[in-house]
Amino acid sequence: MNRNWIFGLLIAAVSISALVFIIKGNINMAVLFMTAIFALSNGFRAISFKEKGFVKEAKWMKGMSILFAVLFFVVLFLLIF
């Protein structure tokens, strides 16, 4: 399967999960999934920018993706404890 399809399906699944938790009123879980959306989408953009030759922009997107991945685990930790 194509990498674009995998990223697209993963982002769509996490987006639907965030939307479901917003509708249910569980904002904490919605924030968790929204940080996952940002991490995934920025990671995908970093890969596509690097393939297109935009090295500086790819580095920026990679940093943003790492930041949101760390924030994902911070929010997960706060939800568990």
C-alpha positions in Angstrom: 0.0 0.0 0.0 1.2 3.5 -0.7 2.7 5.5 2.1 0.3 8.4 1.3 -2.7 6.1 1.7 -1.4 4.8 5.1 -0.8 8.3 6.4 -4.2 9.5 5.1 -6.1 6.6 6.7 -4.2 7.0 10.0 -4.9 10.7 10.1 -8.6 10.2 9.2 -9.0 7.5 11.9 -7.5 9.8 14.6 -9.5 12.7 13.4 -12.8 10.8 13.6 -11.7 9.6 17.1 -11.1 13.2 18.2 -14.5 14.2 16.7 -16.3 11.4 18.6 -14.7 12.4 21.9 -15.7 16.1 21.3 -19.3 15.1 20.7 -19.2 12.8 23.8 -17.9 15.7 25.8 -14.6 14.1 26.8 -12.4 17.0 26.0 -9.3 15.5 27.5 -9.3 12.5 25.2 -10.1 14.9 22.3 -7.0 16.9 23.0 -5.0 13.7 23.1 -6.1 12.7 19.7 -5.8 16.3 18.3 -2.1 16.3 19.4 -1.7 13.0 17.6 -3.3 14.5 14.5 -0.8 17.4 14.6 2.2 15.0 15.1 1.1 12.8 12.2 0.3 15.6 9.8 3.5 17.5 10.5 5.5 14.3 10.1 3.9 13.6 6.8 4.6 17.2 5.7 8.3 16.8 6.7 8.7 13.7 4.6 7.0 15.3 1.6 9.0 18.5 1.9 12.2 16.6 2.1 11.3 14.6 -1.1 10.6 17.9 -2.9 14.0 19.3 -1.9 12.8 21.8 0.7 15.3 20.8 3.3 14.9 23.8 5.6 11.1 23.5 5.7 11.4 19.7 6.2 13.6 20.3 9.2 11.1 22.8 10.7 8.2 20.3 10.2 10.2 17.5 11.7 10.8 19.6 14.8 7.1 20.5 15.0 6.2 16.8 14.6 8.6 15.8 17.4 7.2 18.6 19.6 3.7 17.4 19.2 4.7 13.7 19.7 6.3 14.7 23.0 3.1 16.7 23.9 1.1 13.6 23.0 2.9 11.6 25.6 2.7 14.5 28.2 -1.1 14.6 27.7 -1.3 10.8 27.9 0.7 10.8 31.1 -1.6 13.4 32.6 -4.7 11.4 31.7 -3.3 8.2 33.2 -2.1 9.8 36.5 
